Amino acid sequence: MAEHEATEPQPEARHSEPLTFKYANTVQYISGLWDLKMVFGDAHVDLTTGEAIHRPHTGITLSWEQAKVALMFFLINVAVYEKDRGEIKIPKLAFSPELQERISKPYLSFEEAMRMIRETFGVAVPGD
């Protein structure tokens, strides 16, 4: 007769509130001494008035340590995505109006964007 290992039942993962997923095409970053706040939202242009409408819907706050770990996982996931599907170009419009003036083409590679940020702000960026 074969012996069977007894296994304890695993607790079921439960959330105190229903988990929801929302689409965001904008994010505002607010840097503080202790943490990084991100406010996600949805932006679009009202076709009848031409007015730009931004509706913030979700705020997330991360400690700086969590933000650095999140950066690491973002970089890993983007690298895997690009390996499978090709390079993601960064649109010129992702930058502030002041930086847009210095960009001559509509899209930049990640390396070009990081070089511009390094030169403009004099800070080390991922890949340095």
C-alpha positions in Angstrom: 0.0 0.0 0.0 1.5 3.4 -1.0 1.8 6.0 1.5 0.1 9.3 0.9 1.5 12.5 2.3 -1.1 14.4 4.2 -1.4 18.0 3.1 -3.0 20.8 5.0 -5.7 22.7 3.2 -4.4 26.0 1.9 -6.2 29.1 3.0 -8.3 30.7 0.3 -7.1 34.2 -0.7 -9.9 36.7 0.0 -10.1 40.4 -0.4 -12.0 42.5 2.0 -13.4 44.4 -1.0 -14.0 43.3 -4.5 -10.9 43.7 -6.6 -11.4 46.0 -9.5 -9.3 46.8 -12.6 -9.3 50.2 -14.3 -7.7 51.4 -17.4 -5.5 54.5 -17.1 -3.9 56.5 -19.9 -2.5 59.2 -17.6 -0.5 59.2 -14.4 0.6 62.1 -12.3 3.6 61.6 -10.0 3.9 63.4 -6.7 7.3 63.0 -5.1 7.6 63.4 -1.3 10.3 62.9 1.2 8.9 59.5 2.4 7.1 58.2 -0.7 5.9 58.5 -4.3 2.3 59.1 -5.0 0.7 58.2 -8.3 -2.7 59.4 -9.4 -4.0 57.4 -12.3 -6.7 58.6 -14.6 -8.4 58.6 -17.9 -8.0 61.4 -20.4 -9.7 62.0 -23.7 -10.9 64.8 -25.9 -14.6 65.6 -26.0 -15.4 65.4 -29.7 -18.2 67.8 -29.5 -16.4 70.6 -27.7 -12.7 69.8 -28.4 -12.1 70.1 -24.6 -9.5 67.9 -23.0 -11.1 66.0 -20.2 -9.0 64.3 -17.4 -10.8 62.1 -14.8 -8.5 60.9 -12.0 -9.8 57.7 -10.5 -7.2 55.9 -8.5 -4.4 57.0 -6.2 -1.5 54.8 -5.1 1.3 55.6 -2.7 4.5 53.6 -2.6 7.5 54.0 -0.2 10.7 54.8 -2.1 11.9 51.2 -1.5 8.7 49.9 -3.1 9.1 52.3 -6.0 12.6 51.0 -6.7 11.4 47.4 -6.6 8.5 48.4 -8.9 10.9 50.0 -11.3 12.9 46.8 -11.4 9.8 44.7 -12.2 8.7 47.3 -14.8 12.1 47.1 -16.5 12.0 43.3 -16.5 8.5 43.1 -17.9 9.1 45.7 -20.6 12.3 43.9 -21.6 10.4 40.6 -22.0 7.6 42.3 -23.9 10.1 44.0 -26.3 12.0 40.8 -26.8 8.7 39.2 -28.0 7.2 42.1 -29.9 9.8 44.7 -30.7 10.9 48.0 -29.3 8.4 50.3 -27.7 9.1 53.9 -28.7 8.4 56.8 -26.3 6.2 59.5 -27.8 7.5 63.0 -27.7 4.3 64.1 -26.0 5.2 62.0 -22.9 7.6 64.8 -22.0 7.0 68.3 -20.6 6.5 71.1 -23.1 10.0 72.4 -22.2 11.6 69.1 -23.1 9.4 68.6 -26.2 11.0 71.7 -27.7 14.4 69.9 -27.6 13.1 66.8 -29.4 13.0 66.9 -33.2 11.3 63.6 -33.9 7.9 62.2 -32.8 9.2 59.1 -31.0 12.4 58.3 -29.0 14.0 55.0 -28.1 14.3 54.4 -24.3 18.1 55.0 -24.5 17.5 58.4 -26.3 15.0 59.4 -23.7 17.2 58.4 -20.8 20.2 60.3 -22.3 18.1 63.4 -22.7 16.9 63.2 -19.0 20.4 62.6 -17.8 21.7 65.6 -19.7 18.8 67.9 -18.8 18.7 67.0 -15.1 22.2 65.8 -14.4 20.9 62.6 -12.7 21.8 58.9 -13.1 19.0 56.9 -14.8 18.4 53.2 -15.3 21.2 51.8 -17.5 23.9 54.1 -16.1 
